[in-house]
């Protein structure tokens, strides 16, 4: 079994962080890196500029469905909203 120590945790953190940067770079768009706007940067540029450092300390910055990569179920959302409206009225 692999020994889990501080070095192993740092490697895992960097592995996850680089995977997130690859994901964001694949979406494209406009990013602000080191005070200047950059269109469609490569993932290594995001990594070196330490873009969104919150991903180094936690896997998800918040608990919304987009950040935690949960599937969004529109039908269930409508049913919950209808239930809340029926209860409140």
N, C-alpha and C positions, 0 to 999 in steps of 0.2 A: 504494500500500500504506500502510496505517495505521502511523504512527510509534509504536512501543512504547517508552514511557519510564516514569518513576516515576509520573507522573500517571495514565497509562493503566492501570498495574498497580493503583493505589489504586482507580480506578473499577471495575475488574473484581472486586477483592476485595469492595467494597461491594455490587456487583450480586449476587454469589454469596451473600454474607451475608444480604441482604434476601430472596433466594429461599428460603434455608434457614429464615429466620424465618417466612415465609409458609407454608411446609410444616408447621412445628411448630405454628403457630397454627391451621392447618386441622384438625389432629388433636384440638384441644381438650384439656381436662384441667386440672390444677392446676399452676400455676407459682409459684415464689417470686421475686418481683420487688422489689428494694430492701428486702429483709427482711420482706415481707408476702406472704401467700398470695393468689393471684388465680386465679379460675376463668375459663377460656375468654377469655384476653386477645386483643386484636387484634394483628396482626403488628407494627404500628408501636410498640406498647407494649413488645414484646419487643426490638425494635431500639433504642429509646431507653434501655431499662434495661441494655443491653449484656449480654443474657442469653446465656450460653455463648460467651464471647469467643474460645474456641479455634477457632471457625469462621472468624474473621477472619484467622488466621495460616495455617491449613491447611484443605484441603478436607474431609478426614476426620480426626476425632480419634484413631481407632484403625483397625486393619486387620480388624476382625471383619466378617462378611458383612452385618450390619445397617447399620453405619456407612458402608460403602463401597457400599451399595445394590446388592449383587450378589444375583442370584436364588438362593434356597435350594433345592437339589435334594435332596429327602428320599431318593429312591431311591439316588442316588450316595452319600449319607452312610451309608446302611445297608450298601451294598456295601463301603465303606471300613472301616467298623466290623467287619464280618464278616471281612474280610481280616486286620485287625490281631489279632482274636481267634484266628483260625486260626494265625497266625504265632506268637503268644505261647504257645499251648497246644501 
